[in-house]
């Protein structure tokens, strides 16, 4: 696991994290491994196969989230957001976030079927309104094809 958190106490024993499926995980212990990896042991997870079954996104529980400024958001808040182009054309709904090497990608289920990925960069995702559950994109030619 790569430790993606700006809170130095996030991985301390007793910290609670939430999986996308709603499962709560309580940190029992954690340590760095080979310099850039984080090994985390969760309470109630005794075997390697149980740990491997937990692979995937883990989020801070809503009670532990800090307030963000108006122009920032938690990525999981994008799930279920309607996606439209700057000219108002509905293109789909956010179904997931995919970690990328340069930037993360928003997975979108298209209104006419199919799916596509939208780079989560300001030049393409021009407006995010998590309260209204809406993303506005300015896709370059070919992105939605």
C-alpha positions in Angstrom: 0.0 0.0 0.0 1.2 3.5 -0.8 0.5 6.0 2.0 -1.6 8.7 0.3 -2.4 11.0 3.2 -1.2 14.3 4.4 -2.2 13.3 8.0 0.9 11.8 9.7 -1.4 10.1 12.2 -3.6 8.4 9.6 -1.9 5.0 10.0 -1.5 5.1 13.8 -3.1 2.2 15.7 -6.8 2.8 16.3 -7.3 4.9 13.1 -10.4 3.9 11.3 -10.6 3.7 7.5 -13.5 2.9 5.3 -13.6 0.8 2.2 -15.8 1.7 -0.8 -18.2 -1.2 0.1 -18.7 0.4 3.6 -16.5 -2.0 5.5 -14.7 -0.3 8.3 -11.0 -1.2 8.9 -9.2 -0.3 12.2 -5.4 0.0 12.0 -3.7 -2.4 14.4 -0.2 -1.6 13.4 1.8 -0.1 10.5 5.4 0.3 9.3 7.3 1.4 6.2 8.8 -1.4 4.1 11.7 -0.9 1.6 11.5 2.8 2.0 8.4 3.7 -0.1 5.8 1.1 0.9 3.5 1.0 3.9 2.6 -2.3 5.5 -0.7 -2.0 7.5 -2.2 -4.6 9.8 -5.9 -4.2 10.4 -7.7 -5.5 13.4 -9.5 -8.8 12.7 -7.4 -9.6 9.6 -5.3 -12.6 10.6 -4.1 -14.2 7.4 -2.4 -13.1 4.2 -5.4 -14.3 2.1 -7.8 -12.2 4.2 -5.4 -9.2 3.7 -5.2 -9.8 0.0 -9.0 -9.9 -0.2 -9.0 -6.3 1.1 -7.0 -4.9 -1.8 -8.5 -1.8 -3.4 -9.4 1.7 -2.5 -9.5 2.6 1.2 -10.8 6.0 2.4 -10.8 7.9 5.6 -14.1 7.5 7.3 -16.4 10.5 7.0 -16.0 11.3 10.7 -12.3 11.7 10.3 -12.3 13.8 7.1 -11.0 17.3 7.4 -12.7 20.2 5.7 -11.4 21.1 2.3 -11.4 24.5 0.6 -14.1 25.1 -1.9 -11.9 24.2 -4.9 -10.9 20.8 -3.5 -12.8 17.6 -3.0 -12.4 14.0 -1.9 -12.2 11.7 -5.0 -14.9 9.3 -3.7 -17.3 12.3 -3.7 -17.2 12.1 -7.5 -18.8 8.7 -7.6 -22.3 9.0 -9.0 -21.7 12.5 -10.4 -23.4 13.3 -13.7 -20.9 14.2 -16.4 -21.7 16.8 -19.1 -19.6 18.7 -21.6 -19.1 22.5 -21.4 -21.9 22.9 -24.0 -24.3 21.0 -21.8 -24.4 17.6 -23.5 -24.9 14.8 -21.0 -22.2 12.1 -21.4 -22.6 9.8 -18.5 -22.0 9.2 -14.8 -18.8 8.7 -12.7 -18.5 5.1 -11.8 -15.0 5.1 -10.4 -11.5 6.6 -10.0 -8.5 4.9 -11.6 -5.1 5.7 -10.2 -2.7 6.7 -13.0 1.0 7.3 -13.1 0.8 10.9 -14.1 -2.7 11.8 -12.8 -5.8 10.0 -11.8 -8.6 9.2 -14.2 -12.4 9.4 -13.8 -14.2 6.3 -15.1 -17.4 7.3 -16.8 -20.3 5.0 -17.8 -21.7 6.6 -21.0 -25.3 7.6 -21.4 -25.4 5.5 -24.6 -23.6 2.6 -23.2 -19.9 2.1 -23.2 -17.4 3.6 -20.9 -14.4 5.9 -21.1 -11.7 7.5 -18.9 -11.3 11.2 -18.3 -8.0 12.5 -17.0 -8.6 14.4 -13.8 -6.8 17.6 -14.9 -8.1 21.1 -14.8 -7.7 21.5 -18.6 -10.3 18.8 -19.1 -12.4 18.6 -15.9 -13.3 22.3 -15.8 -16.0 22.2 -13.0 -16.6 19.9 -10.1 -19.7 20.4 -7.9 -19.9 17.6 -5.5 -22.9 19.1 -3.8 -24.9 19.1 -7.0 -23.2 15.8 -8.1 -22.0 17.3 -11.4 -18.8 17.3 -13.4 -18.3 19.5 -16.4 -15.7 18.5 -18.9 -14.0 20.1 -21.9 -12.9 16.9 -23.8 -10.2 17.1 -26.4 -11.2 15.6 -29.8 -11.5 11.8 -29.7 -11.8 11.5 -25.9 -15.5 10.5 -25.9 -15.2 8.3 -29.1 
